[in-house]
Amino acid sequence: MKLIPLKYDFCIKEVMDNELVRKHFISDVLEIPLENIKSVRIASPVLWTRRKKEKLGILDVQLTMNDSTKINIEMQLKHHPHWESRTVFYLAKMFTADLRRGEKYKKLKKCVAITILDFKLDNRKEYHNVYMLRDKDGDLYTDILELHTIELTKTPDREKPNPLDEWHSLFNAKTEEDLDMIKRQTRNLGIIEAIKELKTMSLSDRLWYIHEQRLKEKRDREWIEDEMYEEGLQKGIEKGIEEGIEKGIEKGIEKGIEKGIEQGREAEKEKNINSFVKSFRRNGHTDKQIVSELMIEYGLSLEEAEKKLK
């Protein structure tokens, strides 16, 4: 059986629908005794905005624990520029999303961001790191904001085993044999249930279609970036030579690359959206369901998503 890896965001969304998986994962990441987690319910992934032009925030998986703590789980396969700023932006947006004008600050809830990264973020040895607001001496100011990074490319310390190590292995699993090995070695009911969900998902035609589309989109994006870089580089050099100044080369390269990549991405995104809509209609989904999926999958506004159905 071919396996859809857990490290894809749509896979995490499906697996986290299972409450047992949610509770055990949160317990192991936050190091909270399982008996202290009364509930972990799924919340809307769309973050509320105050103004039309304000940047819309759509999270991979947003949870609410014990009705008092908000948790965002996000998977990222590739490092992007300004990644650190992006994670802080979404954590801050999640923190302020529930507070309307004139409401009291006591309504604000603790927010935790768990980012699972398939790339090396820094040179620290530990794959799991936790960040909070502290003063220059390291004393805690408040724990109301908390950021966790889990780097899948780093190796767990076998001399200091941690319950999170099994989740690290699960996210890195590539074959059914990998899953079976993890299952034989674990006593974690959340891990066992997650393996069951992964195997079930790997038999789903709909999820395989989404998986293949994601891989195609990734390959096409990388190809477009390479092609546009070469084209932008050539145009930039030619323009710089014509103007006779070194600055012209830099400006031409930058403009050519940015414009080419943007056009290529938009064309490919539109193509993928059309295929996405057709697939969901074939599977009997309503327009309302498809609009909701488009908003989550592609970060579209309600109006934009509705236009894609016409």
Buried (B, 14 or more C-beta within 10 A) or exposed (E): EEBBBBBBBBBBBBBBEBBBBBBBBBBBBBEBEEEEBEEBEBBEBBBBBEEEEEEBBBBBBBBBBEEEBBBBBBBBBEEEEEBEEBBBEBBBBBBEBBBEEEEEEEEBBBBBBBBBBBEEBEEEEBBBEBBEEEEEEEEEEEEBBBBBBBBBEBEBEEEEEBBBBBBBBBBBBEEBEBBEEBBEEBEBEBBBBBBBBBBEBBEEEEBBBBBEBBEBBEEBBEEBBEEBBEBBBEBBBBBBEEEEEEEBBEBBBEBBBEBBBEEBBEEBEEBBBEEBBEBBEEEEBEEEEBBBBBBBBBBBBEEBBBEBEE
